[in-house]
């Protein structure tokens, strides 16, 4: 059975896509900890990030770096934090979370509820800064 992320990649579930390449996909988290919270995934459905072959693993982090640089330019924040948790969806992924204090990076924090227009605005701001 396909993961929710595979369904997003295949267009079966809508998302706020920031960027994609042949192997990778980045989109806004719809339950963000902070405005601009982004998920970066491999298109290939592999559960554990450490099961990725070296080339796919390295490529994922290089793609995530480009997305993080764009987020840092687009969103007012001190830094973009990175987390690999891997328990919530069985599909290798990275969280990129803008933050100003360490408390912004707590997954137990209440998630933001943003209107569709805000998600669309954030996607455009990040895309405007993105260099792939």
N, C-alpha and C positions, 0 to 999 in steps of 0.2 A: 504494500500500500504506500502510495506517495506521501511524503511529508508535506506539511502546509507550505514550506518554502519551495518545494518542487512545483506545487500547484501555482504558486505565485510566478515562478519563472516561466511556466507553461501558459500563463495568462488565464488560468482557471479561476483565480482569486485576484481581485484588483489590489494594487499597491501604489505607493507614492515613490516611483522609481527615480533614483538619482542617476545611476549609470549601469551599463553592462558591457561586458566583452564576451568573447566566445566562451570563456570558462568561468566568469565571475559576475555577480549581480549585487547591487547595493540599493537599498530602499529604506525609507523612514520607518522606524518602529511605530506602530499605531497606538502603543501604550508606553509612551516615552517617559524616561526619568527626567529629561531636560529637553527643551526645544532643540531639534536637530539630531536627536538620538537616532543613530543609523545602524542597520544590520548589513553586514557584508558576508556574502555566502559564496560557496562554490556552486556552480550549476549542477555538477555531478553530485548525486545524493549519497553522501558518506556520513555516517553517524558521528564518529569520533574524529576530531580534528587531527589527532596523532596517527590516524589510519590513512591520511592523505599521503600520496607519494611525495617525495621531496620537491619535485617541480611544481606540483599543484599547491603544496603548502607554501612554498616561497612566493609563488605568484599571488596567492591569496593575501599574504601580508604586504606585498608590494602594491597591489590594487588598493588594499585598505589604507595604506599610507597616503596615496593620492587623494582618496576620499577624505581622510582626516585633515589633510592640509587645506582642502577646500572648505570643510566645515569650520575650521579654525578661522578662516578669513571671512566666512559668511555670518557666523554666529558670535555674538559678544560673549566671550568666555576667556578664562585664563589658560585653559588647556583642553585638549580632547583626550579623554582617558580611553583605554582599551581593555576589554574583558573577553575572555573565552570561558564560558560556563558550560554550555553543552547539555544541560539537563532538561531544559524546557521544550526543545524541539530536537528530534533525532536527525539532525542535519548539520554538518560542520558550519559554524558561523562565528563571526566576531561582532561584538557590540562596540560602537564608537560613540562615546557619550561626552558632549561638551560639559565642562564643569568649571566652577569658580572656587569651590571648597570641596574637600574630600567627602563631605556628607552628601554632595550631589550624586555621588557614585554608589549610593546604597540601594541595592535592588529591593529592599524592604520599604523604601519610600513610596508614598502615594504616587501613582502614575498620573501624568497630566492628561486632561481631557481637552483636546484641541479641535476646533471646528475645521471642516474640510478646507476652507479658504486659507487657514493658517498653514496646514500641511502643504498645500499647493504653493504658497508663498515661500516656505522654507525650502522646498525642492528647487524652486527657481533660483533662490539666492545661492544655494550650494552649487547648483549646475553652473551658474555664472562664474564661479571661482574655480571650477574644476578644469584641470589639465591632465588629460589621459595620455 
